Amino acid sequence: MVLNADGYLRIKRGPLRDQYAHRAYAARQLGQEKLPSEFEVHHECMNRACWPPTDFHLVIVDQALAPYMYQTHANKNRKRRKKK
């Protein structure tokens, strides 16, 4: 696997060549060869390069709902920040 410029792991060899590792893993867990493009896979741990699969915190989300996941995460971080 290779880390791309966006911080995601890409598979470079074998039948899953050039797929993102997290998408390939999620598809395998669902018993599919490849996830449909309308599904997004997000890392709840917010670490795009997390690996191995046992450490994944993956969520499969429809593209229409995906922006709200990040909005919720940003709001949580805002509350945690200490003001100087």
N, C-alpha and C positions, 0 to 999 in steps of 0.2 A: 504494500500500500504506500501511497505517496500523499503528503500533505499539500493541498493546492493553495493558491494565493488567498482564498477566502477562509482558510483554516479547516476545511473539511478533508477527511480521508477518502481517497479514491482508490479503487481496486485497479491494479495495473496488469494482472495476469489471470488467465483462466476464463471460464465461461461467463463470469460476471465482470469482465474487463470494462473499464471506464465507467462503472457505476459508482455512486457514492456508497461508502461502506454502510452508513446508517440506513439508507433506503434498501439496500440489498438484504441487510439483516432483518429489517421490519417485514419485508416481503416474504422472506423465508419463514419467519414466525407465523405468518398468515397462510402459509402453504401456497404462495404464488411465486411465479418466476420473476415477475417485475411488478412494482406498484403502479397503478394508473396515475397519470400525470396530475389528476385533480386532487390527489392526496399529498399533503406535506407531512414530513416527519421532523419533529422538533426535539431537541435535547432539553429536557427539563433542567439538567444540571448546567445549562448554558455554556458548556464546553464542547465546541464543534468537533474536536479531535479526540473525544473520549473513546477509549477502547480498553479492554475487550468487551464483547457483547454482554457479559455478566454485569458490567458496570454501567450499561446503558440505562438511561432514563428517557426512553423514547415515547413520544405521543404522536399518533397518526391523526391528522386534523384535515378537514376540508379547507380548501384555499380561502373560502369566504370567512372562515372563523379564525384563521391564522393570525391576522393583525391584532386581534383582541388578546391573544396569548401574550404577545410582547408588551402590550399596553399594561396588562396586569402585572407583569414582571417589573416593568419600569416604575410603576406606582409603589410596589413593595420596596424597591431600592431607595426611592425618594424618601420614604418614611424612615428608613434606617440611618440615613446620613445625619451626621451630627453637624450642627451649625457652629461656626467659630465666632 
